[in-house]
């Protein structure tokens, strides 16, 4: 039992509910091709590729390409060819600033 008298309520969420919410998030991102990965990284410090990495970290048995295909809904190269636009220097700078904030919160699992 944890010494923390105030557990993170997220940890108390039933796995089925969490899984349904995750699937909805992924399907939403599949629908919103206009939300570029670089923009997601600049704003929130994560993107579709991060989700693919996280499912691998959680035990997904496939390799990186299979994980990205699962999240993107198509092979990564196809997604890039059809939906990814070149990043601007401003987007790259914003992403770097945003990623620095991820390191500040090292408690992320």
LOFI-885793 format. One record per residue: residue in three letters; x, y, z of N, C-alpha, C in turn. Coordinates in steps of 0.05 Angstrom, whole numbers, padded with zeros to 5 digits, m for minus. Example, Ala and Ser with C-alpha at 12.3 -4.5 7.8 and 13.67 -1.06 7.14 Angstrom:
2
r,n.u,n.v,n.w,ca.u,ca.v,ca.w,c.u,c.v,c.w
ALA,00264,m00114,00156,00246,m00090,00156,00264,m00066,00156
SER,00257,m00045,00142,00273,m00021,00143,00258,00001,00157
***
This chain:
109
r,n.u,n.v,n.w,ca.u,ca.v,ca.w,c.u,c.v,c.w
UNK,00017,m00024,00000,00000,00000,00000,00018,00025,00000
UNK,00009,00045,m00014,00025,00070,m00017,00023,00086,00009
UNK,00045,00101,00014,00045,00119,00037,00029,00145,00031
UNK,00023,00150,00006,00009,00174,m00002,m00021,00171,00005
UNK,m00031,00188,00023,m00059,00186,00030,m00078,00196,00008
UNK,m00067,00208,m00012,m00083,00219,m00035,m00073,00207,m00061
UNK,m00082,00182,m00067,m00072,00170,m00092,m00082,00185,m00116
UNK,m00068,00183,m00138,m00076,00195,m00163,m00101,00181,m00172
UNK,m00123,00196,m00175,m00148,00184,m00182,m00147,00170,m00209
UNK,m00128,00178,m00226,m00124,00165,m00252,m00117,00135,m00248
UNK,m00102,00130,m00227,m00095,00102,m00222,m00118,00085,m00212
UNK,m00140,00098,m00204,m00164,00084,m00195,m00184,00079,m00217
UNK,m00178,00091,m00241,m00196,00088,m00264,m00195,00059,m00274
UNK,m00218,00047,m00277,m00217,00019,m00287,m00203,00017,m00315
UNK,m00188,m00004,m00318,m00173,m00008,m00343,m00190,m00006,m00368
UNK,m00214,m00017,m00367,m00232,m00016,m00390,m00240,00012,m00398
UNK,m00244,00029,m00378,m00251,00057,m00383,m00227,00072,m00394
UNK,m00204,00067,m00383,m00179,00080,m00392,m00173,00071,m00421
UNK,m00177,00046,m00427,m00172,00035,m00454,m00191,00048,m00474
UNK,m00216,00051,m00466,m00236,00063,m00485,m00229,00092,m00490
UNK,m00220,00106,m00469,m00212,00134,m00473,m00187,00137,m00491
UNK,m00168,00118,m00487,m00144,00118,m00503,m00151,00113,m00533
UNK,m00169,00094,m00538,m00176,00088,m00565,m00191,00112,m00578
UNK,m00207,00125,m00562,m00221,00149,m00573,m00201,00171,m00580
UNK,m00181,00175,m00563,m00160,00194,m00568,m00145,00187,m00594
UNK,m00137,00162,m00597,m00123,00154,m00621,m00140,00158,m00646
UNK,m00165,00150,m00645,m00183,00154,m00668,m00187,00183,m00674
UNK,m00189,00199,m00654,m00191,00228,m00658,m00167,00239,m00673
UNK,m00143,00230,m00664,m00119,00239,m00678,m00117,00229,m00707
UNK,m00127,00205,m00711,m00128,00194,m00738,m00146,00211,m00756
UNK,m00167,00221,m00745,m00186,00238,m00760,m00175,00266,m00764
UNK,m00160,00276,m00745,m00150,00304,m00746,m00121,00305,m00758
UNK,m00119,00298,m00783,m00093,00299,m00796,m00082,00327,m00797
UNK,m00099,00347,m00794,m00090,00375,m00795,m00074,00382,m00770
UNK,m00077,00367,m00749,m00061,00371,m00725,m00034,00357,m00729
UNK,m00015,00372,m00737,00011,00361,m00744,00026,00352,m00718
UNK,00042,00331,m00721,00057,00321,m00698,00075,00343,m00686
UNK,00087,00359,m00703,00105,00380,m00693,00089,00401,m00677
UNK,00064,00406,m00684,00047,00424,m00669,00039,00412,m00643
UNK,00032,00387,m00643,00026,00373,m00618,00050,00373,m00599
UNK,00074,00368,m00610,00098,00369,m00593,00102,00397,m00582
UNK,00098,00417,m00598,00103,00445,m00589,00083,00454,m00568
UNK,00059,00444,m00569,00038,00451,m00550,00038,00434,m00525
UNK,00039,00407,m00529,00034,00389,m00507,00058,00371,m00500
UNK,00079,00372,m00517,00103,00356,m00511,00100,00327,m00517
UNK,00080,00319,m00533,00077,00292,m00542,00063,00292,m00569
UNK,00065,00270,m00584,00051,00268,m00610,00043,00239,m00615
UNK,00035,00234,m00639,00027,00207,m00646,00050,00187,m00642
UNK,00074,00196,m00650,00097,00178,m00647,00103,00172,m00618
UNK,00098,00191,m00600,00102,00186,m00572,00082,00165,m00562
UNK,00057,00167,m00571,00037,00147,m00564,00046,00119,m00573
UNK,00058,00118,m00597,00068,00092,m00606,00091,00082,m00588
UNK,00108,00100,m00580,00129,00092,m00561,00118,00083,m00534
UNK,00097,00097,m00525,00085,00090,m00499,00071,00063,m00500
UNK,00059,00056,m00522,00046,00029,m00523,00068,00008,m00524
UNK,00090,00014,m00536,00113,m00006,m00535,00123,m00008,m00506
UNK,00126,00014,m00493,00135,00014,m00465,00116,m00002,m00447
UNK,00090,m00001,m00455,00069,m00015,m00439,00067,m00045,m00446
UNK,00082,m00054,m00466,00082,m00083,m00472,00072,m00090,m00499
UNK,00067,m00071,m00517,00059,m00078,m00544,00080,m00095,m00557
UNK,00073,m00118,m00568,00093,m00137,m00577,00107,m00130,m00604
UNK,00096,m00111,m00618,00107,m00104,m00645,00131,m00085,m00642
UNK,00144,m00082,m00665,00166,m00063,m00666,00157,m00035,m00669
UNK,00175,m00016,m00671,00168,00013,m00673,00151,00018,m00697
UNK,00157,00006,m00720,00141,00011,m00744,00112,00001,m00740
UNK,00109,m00022,m00728,00082,m00033,m00723,00067,m00016,m00703
UNK,00080,m00006,m00683,00067,00011,m00663,00058,00037,m00676
UNK,00075,00049,m00693,00067,00074,m00706,00044,00069,m00726
UNK,00044,00046,m00740,00022,00040,m00758,m00004,00037,m00742
UNK,m00002,00025,m00719,m00026,00021,m00703,m00038,00049,m00695
UNK,m00021,00067,m00687,m00030,00093,m00678,m00039,00110,m00702
UNK,m00023,00111,m00723,m00030,00127,m00746,m00052,00116,m00763
UNK,m00057,00090,m00761,m00078,00077,m00777,m00069,00070,m00805
UNK,m00043,00073,m00809,m00030,00066,m00835,00000,00066,m00831
UNK,00015,00055,m00850,00044,00055,m00847,00054,00084,m00844
UNK,00074,00088,m00828,00085,00115,m00823,00093,00129,m00848
UNK,00106,00116,m00866,00114,00129,m00891,00090,00139,m00907
UNK,00069,00124,m00907,00044,00132,m00921,00032,00156,m00907
UNK,00031,00156,m00881,00020,00178,m00866,00037,00204,m00871
UNK,00063,00201,m00870,00080,00224,m00875,00076,00235,m00903
UNK,00074,00218,m00923,00071,00227,m00951,00044,00241,m00955
UNK,00023,00232,m00941,m00003,00242,m00946,m00011,00265,m00927
UNK,00002,00267,m00904,m00009,00285,m00883,00012,00304,m00870
UNK,00037,00297,m00871,00057,00313,m00857,00068,00335,m00875
UNK,00069,00359,m00863,00080,00382,m00877,00107,00388,m00865
UNK,00124,00402,m00881,00151,00409,m00870,00148,00427,m00845
UNK,00165,00422,m00826,00165,00438,m00801,00179,00465,m00806
UNK,00168,00486,m00795,00182,00512,m00796,00201,00514,m00773
UNK,00220,00533,m00774,00238,00537,m00752,00223,00545,m00727
UNK,00203,00560,m00729,00186,00568,m00706,00174,00544,m00693
UNK,00164,00525,m00708,00152,00501,m00697,00173,00484,m00683
UNK,00197,00482,m00695,00219,00467,m00683,00228,00479,m00657
UNK,00229,00506,m00656,00237,00520,m00631,00216,00516,m00610
UNK,00191,00517,m00617,00169,00513,m00598,00170,00485,m00587
UNK,00175,00466,m00604,00177,00438,m00596,00199,00434,m00575
UNK,00223,00446,m00581,00245,00443,m00562,00239,00455,m00535
UNK,00225,00478,m00535,00217,00491,m00510,00197,00474,m00495
UNK,00179,00462,m00509,00158,00445,m00497,00171,00419,m00486
UNK,00189,00407,m00501,00202,00383,m00492,00218,00388,m00466
UNK,00229,00412,m00463,00244,00418,m00439,00226,00417,m00415
UNK,00201,00424,m00418,00181,00423,m00396,00176,00394,m00388
UNK,00178,00376,m00407,00174,00347,m00400,00195,00338,m00380
UNK,00219,00348,m00383,00241,00340,m00366,00238,00350,m00337
UNK,00224,00373,m00335,00219,00385,m00309,00201,00367,m00292
UNK,00182,00354,m00305,00163,00336,m00292,00173,00308,m00295
UNK,00194,00301,m00281,00206,00274,m00284,00189,00252,m00272
UNK,00167,00259,m00259,00151,00239,m00246,00132,00225,m00266
UNK,00132,00233,m00291,00115,00220,m00310,00123,00191,m00314
UNK,00104,00173,m00312,00110,00145,m00314,00118,00137,m00343
***
